[in-house]
């Protein structure tokens, strides 16, 4: 999973309520220092009254999403949150960020350590057998597609997907120029809901320099991914069968970039809200969300471990996120999300020492707190969302995948590079998907002639055009497999949408078919998995790491696999 400024998609609908973040949310804000807030409008008020209330509280609206009554507001008033609380037309204010200040370092390393295991190898290569007749050249690497029967002899033969079906990738962007994505990339519908933050007030890099030409804009085009995560996700969903590289689960459907993540890997509330409401307004059939909303890994409404200000902020995030999820659901969007890479049971009491992971005011630091099961990781535990756990090549739950009975809806291949005979890392046990060439070159992973110099990257060429692919693991990689199957279900059983000429199928029906056709997978006979990993150290030695996860539930509904491992062929052959 991965991780703010915003662009809004506007239209008018009903709104729900949220709570107020008190003035103490920004106790260290310097006088005259501009800060941004996410403000919620009260249910049923007119836009005129809400906007006037923001102005009366001392704020200026930067961007506004009238679908769900959420606005990005800038203010230099240290008492702005308290002023919002006094306005009858407003229902909440959560601190977003102090303008010009960077997030704390280390976020990306912490968040993606699981996904990026194996990075840094600059010797050796991965050899690939040529694809069999009717298969893509790199199909031999795709054990994941074989596991869910998304193959030439499986679901591709019955239902490869319909171009009228659209899948929104809410992520760090999609490299729309990648030759194994471009044929299915819908540029017209794609949007970027973020704005790059180049450096902080002290010159420390956050997202990096904005484009120098033609206008030095910090608004990246909607066909760019300067992180890599969103491109990998998109490729798993819908890389085409074009004789190059590899194919996705639904190789004929259309991909829409709904970017909500920063280059640096953060995902905040407003871009997520904007992306979800845009999906609902524009007939997107399925969205994939392989991330959690920063700055809280878990949002708790009334956790005694949190200050009143932090409680109120988390309450606001819960309310706002669920407004957007419900809006998308009502408009027919099937919502799929990654279950998390924390290797914990979400239905139990846990400990979190990583939140808040982004400083909205000077001096703010993450702190350790006990997390009751009632707390929510969003969007995965939001309304109408399908959380997906991760499996390895042997079908065991991946060692890093979070889990929990009645939390997990289904499982899907996400890779487990230690699911090997010797329990040492093997990139072939990860998930292979498209990789932006520009990033591979910047990281020094390609030789002068363009060939990869690391076993975690491979290349496929056709007619002088080459595409690059990398191996990653994570529930971020599991979720798009389920989203791809959901897209196949809409393709197979959807009806023509008279509004836009596409296909449509109620999200409840998609969920029902997805779960009913999943391959029921029981808990291990012992009731738990013990994971033994031989983890390579900096000095070349190996350290043995042993963990045990307990599984609860029946074969047809348990904490590791939910209703079962998704099956593309089962989903479309009835």
Buried (B, 14 or more C-beta within 10 A) or exposed (E): BBBBBBBBBBEEBEBBBBBBBBBBBBEEBEEEBBBBBBBBBBEEBEBEBBBBBBEBBBBEBBBBBBBBBBBBBBBBBBBBBBBBBEBEBBBBBBBBBBBEBBBBEEBBEBBBEBBBBBBEBEEEBBEBEEBEEEBBBBBBBBBBBBBBBBBBEBBBEBBBBBBBBBBBBBBBBBBBBBBBBBBBBBBEBBBBBBBBBBBBEEEEEBBEEBBEEEEEEBBBBBBBBBBBBBBBBBBBBBBBBBEBBBBBBBBBBBBBBBBBBBBBBBBBBBBBBBBBBBBBBBBBBBBBBBBBBBBBBBBBBEBEBBBEBBBBBBBBBBBBBBBBBBBBBEBBBBBBBBBBBBBBBBBEEBEBEBBBBBBBBEEBEBBEBEBBBEBBBBBBBBBBBBBBBBBBBEBBBBBBBBBBBEBBBBBBBBBBBBBBEEBEBBBBBBBBBBBBBBBBEEBEBBEEEEEBBBBBBBBBEBEEEBBBBBBBBBBBBBBBBBBBBBBBBBBBBBEEBEEEEBBBBBBEBBBEBBBEBBBBBBBBEEEBBEBEBBBBEEEEEBEEEEEEBBBBBEEBBBBBBBBBBBBBBBBBBE
